[in-house]
Amino acid sequence: MENFEFFNPVKILFGKGQIAKLRGAVPAGARLLVTYGSGSIKRNGVYDQVMANLQGHTVSEFSGIEPNRAYETLMKAVEVVKRERIDFLLAVGGGSVLDGTKFIAAAARFEGEPWDILAKHAPVSAAVPLGAVLTLPATGSEMNFFAVISRAGTHEKFPFSSPLIFPKFSIIDPQVTFTLPARQVGNGIVDAFAHVLEQYLTYPANAPLQDRFAESILLTLIEEGPKTLAHPADYNSRANLCWCATMALNGLIGLGVPQDWTTHMIGHELTALRGLDHAQTLAVVFPAVLAERKQAKRAKLLQYAERVWGIHTGAEDEKIDQAIENTRAFFESVGVKTRLKDYGVAPEVVQLVSKRLAARGWTTLGERQDIGPKEVEAILSHSL
């Protein structure tokens, strides 16, 4: 294992009825802005629960944060924060709302053009504190300091991070996820699975505990993911899915080990260009990355094949190929297609994505920083 530091200050309130703890979690006297998406929280009762537990606070609302959280929309919320002198943000929703709220928090205190936080990696020196009520298990945004934001006008999608955007607390009540559409649940399963693979399928780093942590999340997702699709109101399976998604990207399994993230960088371009759901891009790109990079990832792919998929017989290449195929089949089994043609994306996107990444200087992707434009094109060619 390599040297590392770990800091995660997020307080997690997990389980049935935890929204009631908002009363004590939100700072007394705070001027709140509650952020949410299209309004599903009003149909499933979450909105009423939240508001009932915010009585006595000065509360404003901002709705309409999109699944691909647009910069243009979020800047409207920044105006509200400044106009209403908001000093605490409460994100109520899934990863899109949480990511968007993290950007609002940073942008509202930023001196200069907030787009620079994303496009130019401008440092964040202040942010409005925030909390979260999670309604969709997927991104792990409830327990990390990352966010990804799109700009509709330019078809761009960029990540940013800062310790200042850690939520002060996150409430995770699996019951509020029971009414999610199957598409969103399947997307969440794929999202969490891919987060783990980005930190696990690299090369050996003498980190057996981290490997076992990662494998336990993958095995749990394989076991519990289909259950929660088949039985949406099964509290136990949904709770396990929620916790897997949180643990997949809160920093723990990535400590002291190499990480990849090629799939995510390519996926962001597909979302920006063609509007695919984030998890759809991951399902398309990840098997293609593994197929193209199977020699570079050979040792970990063999470990993945044996420990996660139970493949113990056959030649090494056969084991690796079967593990990649099992990964693709798992994504398909939870309702997420794995080929660009499944989403009506034409082959010309291959070179377009490669050129866009190169234009931004992202020509050294991967755990070994050896994936450039030619390799990106080869990867996407596997996904057609």
Number of C-alpha atoms within 10 A of each C-alpha: 14 10 7 9 6 10 10 14 13 17 16 17 18 16 14 15 15 16 24 15 13 23 16 10 16 21 14 10 11 15 18 23 24 21 23 27 20 12 13 15 18 12 10 15 11 20 17 13 16 20 15 14 16 17 10 12 16 13 18 15 13 18 16 16 24 17 16 23 25 22 24 12 18 26 18 12 26 22 14 18 25 12 9 15 12 21 18 21 27 28 28 26 25 25 25 25 29 31 26 29 32 33 30 29 27 24 26 20 17 18 11 10 9 21 17 13 20 22 14 11 13 15 14 20 12 17 22 20 20 26 27 27 26 27 26 25 29 31 31 28 27 32 25 23 22 22 22 22 24 23 19 17 9 9 15 20 24 19 17 20 20 17 16 18 25 24 27 19 22 27 25 27 22 27 18 21 25 20 14 15 11 16 12 19 26 23 25 26 31 29 24 26 28 26 26 24 20 21 24 25 25 24 19 17 14 12 13 11 11 20 22 14 17 25 20 15 23 24 15 16 23 20 14 19 24 19 17 24 22 11 12 19 16 15 18 14 21 26 21 19 28 26 17 26 28 22 22 28 24 20 17 15 22 22 17 17 21 19 19 20 17 20 26 20 21 23 25 25 24 28 20 22 18 15 16 19 18 22 27 26 28 29 29 27 29 28 25 25 22 25 19 18 18 20 13 14 19 19 16 20 27 22 21 23 22 16 15 19 18 12 17 13 9 10 8 15 14 14 22 27 17 16 24 23 14 15 23 21 17 21 26 15 13 23 20 25 20 25 21 23 13 12 15 9 16 11 14 8 19 21 17 15 23 22 18 15 20 15 11 9 10 16 19 15 20 20 20 13 12 10 17 17 21 12 17 25 17 18 25 24 17 18 20 18
